[in-house]
């Protein structure tokens, strides 16, 4: 199996996954995460975003169905779609990140809708745990539904932008909604 340059680079630099470069690029351009920020990472496995947050001087806390062990990062094994999540987390965060993605089926519309549902759930969690003026980054597969979420995000944040980092695979329909300045 041929690995792309970001996968090879990630492994050689000690990162758990290629997705780390998406977060690093976005953060470099938009200052999403600052030193000492408390960061909630939804869908954190295998942990490369937690690693990046630690390098940025932030204090990350990851949630995933899979056990994720990154020294220096707090983690929780939990299902973000289960309402128990709201009682398992008991603090506010400066930043909420969501790299959640559905298990793809190959049915494009079904996969896009499932991505939309996960992104909406991440937004629901962000509204509960994000500090006023906090930031939110959420992955979604482009579709007609994704525009609906974008409209809702614009109501709750001072600045919202659609971004597609260079490390995203060109053929992928994934994009990120970058949201700065949560209005509460």
N, C-alpha and C positions, 0 to 999 in steps of 0.2 A: 504494500500500500504506500503510495506516494503522499508525503505530508507537505502541507503548504509551508511557506517561509515563516509565518507567524507561529505555527505549532513547533517547528524546529527551534526558532528563537526562544520561545517560552521555555521549552525543556532545557535549552542550554543556559538560560539565565535563572533557572531554579523555580520557575512559576508552574503552578498546577495546570494551567490551561491558557490557550491562545487569547481567550476573551479578555485577559488582563490588559492587553494593548488598546482595547476599545475604551476601557475606563480611563487609562492613563492619558490617551489622546483627548478625550472629552474634558477631563479635569484640567489638563494643560491649557486648553483653549477657553474654558468657561469658569474655572476656579469653583467647581461644584463642591469639593471637599477641602476643608482647611485644617491646619494643624490643630489638634485637640478636639476636633468635632467628634461627637458620638454618631456613629453610622450604623444603621440597620440594613443588612444585606439579605434580601429575600431571595431564596433560591441560590444559596451561597456555594453549594457543592460544585466543583471540587476545592474551591477556596482561593482562586487566584485574585478575586476582587478583595478578599480579606487581606491577602498579602500586600496588594497595592495600597490599601487603606493604611496598613501599618507603616509602610514606607513613607506615606504622606504625613505621618505623625498623628493620624486619627485613631480613634478608639472604636474598632468595629465589633459588631455583634451579628453573627450570621444565623439564619434559619433555613433548614432544608429537611427534606424527608430522609436524606442520607446523612450518616455520621460524617462530619467534616472536622478535621483536626488541623488547625493552623496555630502554632505556638504564638501566644500573645493576643489571640482573638477569642472572644466569647462565642459559643455556639449553642444552638438548641436544635434538637431533632423534633420537628413538628410539621404538621400539614397546614400551610397558610390558608387553605380552603376550609378548614375546620374552625368554627367560632371559638374554640378553646384558645386559639392563638391570642385572643384579646385578654385573657386572664393569665397567660403565661409570660407576657411582656409587661413590665411595670415601670417603664420610664419613657421619657421623651427623647427624641433624637434630632440632631441638627440636619441630618441627611438620611433619606431612605432611598435605597437602590433596589431595583428589581430586574434581574436577568432571567426571570422565570420564563420557561418555554414549555409548551405541551409536548408530550410524546407524539411525534408526528405520525400520521397514518398514511400519508401519500394523497389523501383527498384534500386538495388545496383549500377549498372553502371551509371544510370542517376544521382543518388545522388553523386557519386564520381566525375562525370564530372562537376556537378554544384559546388561542393566544389573546384575543380580545377579552375573554372572560378572566383570564389570569391577570391581565394588565389592570382591569377594573378592580379586581380583588386587591392587587397591590396598592392601588389608589385609595381604596377603602381603608386599608391598613395604614397607609401614609397619613390620611386625614385624622386617624386616631392617635398616632404616635409622633407626628412631626411637630416640632416647635414652630411657633409663628416666625416667619422670615426664613424658615428652613427650605431645603432643596430636595428635589425628587427626580430620579432618573428611572425610566421604565422602558423596557423592551416590548415591542409589539410587532406582529406581522402586518404589513400594510394590507388594508382592505377598506371596504366601505364603512365597516364598523369602527375601524381605527379612527376615522374622522370624528365619530361621535365622542369618543374618549377625549380627543384633542379639544373639542369644544368645551367639555366639562373642566378640563385642566386649566383652560384659559380663564375660567371664572374664578379659580382658586389661587392662581399664582400671578405674580407681577410680570414675569417674563416666561414665555414658553416657546421652545424652538424644536423643530424636527431635525435630528442629526443622524447621519450614517457614517460611522467611523471607517477609516481606511482598512482597519483590521476585520471589518465585516466582510464576509464572502460576497463577491460581486453578484452572484446569482441569487443570493438570499433576499427574501422579502422583509427581513428584519430591519427595523429602524428603532431609534430611541427618541422618546419625548423627554427633553431636558426642561425642567421646571425650576425656576429660581424665585425665591421670595414668597413663601406660603402665607396667604392672607388669614388663615385660621377659620 
